[in-house]
């Protein structure tokens, strides 16, 4: 199964119907089809939460976090990951 990483800009474009990339984001997600696994990180969702804090779609960030966690698709970097990244 192919894994697709969900980043901040893409997720915000999916959720925000007023975003200039909203239509393209919907089309891209639809084009992926059912045989892909979408994954993300806790850092991306924290960034999304901050960006969506005063937006109508803010609850979608938490819904997405729950879905990713339930499917074991949320990467939560530990201190070793952080150190290795730097």
N, C-alpha and C positions, 0 to 999 in steps of 0.2 A: 504494500500500500504506500502510495506517495504521500509525503508530509508537506503541508503548506504552512508557512509561518505567517501568523497574523500580526501585523505591526500596528503601531499607533495611528498613523495616517490612514491606513486602509480601514481600520475599525471605525474611526471617527467618520470617515466618508460613508460607510455603510449605514451608520446610525443617523446621521444628520442629513435630512432630505434637502436642506439648503446648501449643502457643500457642493462645490463645483465638480467634484469627482464622484458624487453620489451615484449617478446613473452608471458610470463605468465600473464602480465598485460592485454594484448589484449584478451587472453583466458578468464580471470576472468571477464572482463567487458562484453564480449559476453555471458558468462554463466549466467549472472544476468538476462538476458531477458528483455522484455518490461514492466514488471509489478513491477519495482522498481523505486524509486525516488533517484537520486544521489544529494547529498547536500555537501556543503563545507563552509568554512569561509573566510572572507576577510584576516585573518592572514595567512592561507594556501596559498592563491593566491599571497599575498605579498612575501612570501617565494619562491614560484614558479617563480615569476617575477624576483626576485634577481638571482636565480639559472639559469634562462634562458636568462638573459640579453645579453649575447654574443653568443647565440646559434641560430641556424637556425629556431628552433621552437618557438621562443619568442613570435610571434604573436598569437600563440595558447593559451597562458595564457590570453591575453585580450579577445580573442574570447570566451573562457570558462567562463570568468567573466561575459561577456555580456549575455551569454546563461543562466547562473545560476541566474543572476539578473532578467532577463526577466521572468523566470519561478518561481520567488520568492523562489529560492533554495539556495540563498547565505545568510549565517548568518553573520551579521555585529554586533559583540559584542559592547555593550555600556559600560560606566564606571561602572555601577552596575554589569554587567556580569564579567568584569575584576576583580573587588573587590571580588566578590563571588568566583571566581576561585582561588584566592590566599587565 
